[in-house]
Amino acid sequence: MVAESSFTDMNPLGQHEGLLETVFNRIALPTFVLDQNHTIVFWNQALERLTAKKQSEMIGTQNQWIAFYASKRPTLADLIIEGGKDDAVSHFYENKYKKSALVDDAFEAEDFFPDIGEHGEWLSFTAASIRDSKGNVIGAIETLSNISNEKLSQLALQESEERYKKLSITDNLTGLYNRRFFTESLTLELERSRRYAQHFSLCLIDLDDFKEMNDSYGHLFGDKILSIFSHILKQNLRHSDTAYRYGGEEFAIIFPGSSLEGAALVAERIRTRLAEHPFSFENKSKEIRVTASFGISLTTVNDKNIEAIIRRSDKALYVAKNSGKNKIEISKETQLIPNLT
């Protein structure tokens, strides 16, 4: 139970309210103070400028929330008065707060306040209890700082880093992951498969007669083929599968946890969609059909590195290319997946 102490018991200065008010107004940081009944005792001029809520309309009320929130809810200072329990603070400031390293039983937090300023502001704020000589909580003080510039710079930096990371692992033309990221992903997938004793499949794909089409119709048309085929890949993969531009007109798909049969079904769907797609050349005056060959391999217990599964997939792809093209070859298997066209 909170002791029946008046707020002025906290400090001899409390006997001189005018002097204490002057002190708070000289603090450059926006600051407000609540008594044990959650009533605003001080609302300094810096906070008045930040929130556009005047001292005259705020002091003596319990309306501190209206300066920050669209609907009634406790401020961090209110939560401190109510005991400053982690679960209560977490409920309102989940993943946005931490205990102060400088002040006992104080919390620090940051959040975006859309109703402050013209376009909203990011604020950092700290709330701590005020205690009487016996250690009873008789109020709380909260200081705030406008960190919008720093936060916006931080967010811009994060966005730039994420954009750079995306560019560093993707192919500009196709939007698929690039070969460097393919190597990293395949290595991780092999480690995962060995750790959990799970197989995965790898499919290598080569567009048939692509060099001849490039020579005959030009590189812009070749780029169009690569771009459209990449779109067909993305549309027909399962959620867990990932596609890569392996190099030139070569592509790769990693099928985590997939059998040869499951990978072959997806590959057949992609093969069919590509073969059926009409590629128009020179204002649709000529229609060109494009096909691809596929080589699929499954990891084995003997695979110590990614080169082994790549070699098997590449060998299967070679067989597909040299036995008629526009087909799927499964490594170490004699049966071709039949064409559906």
Secondary structure, DSSP 8 states (H G I E B T S, - for coil): ------GGGG-GGGG-HHHHHHHHHT-SS-EEEEETTS-EEEE-HHHHHHH---HHHHTTSS-GGGGT-SS----HHHHHHTT--HHHHHHHHTTSEEE-SSSTT-EEEEEEETTSTTT-EEEEEEEEEEE-TTS-EEEEEEEEEE-HHHHHHHHHHHHHHHHHHHHHHB-TTT-SB-HHHHHHHHHHHHHHHHHHT--EEEEEEEETTHHHHHHHH-HHHHHHHHHHHHHHHHHHS-TT-EEEEEETTEEEEEEET--HHHHHHHHHHHHHHHHH--EEETTTTEEE---EEEEEEE--TT--SHHHHHHHHHHHHHHHHTTTSSSEEETT-S--B----
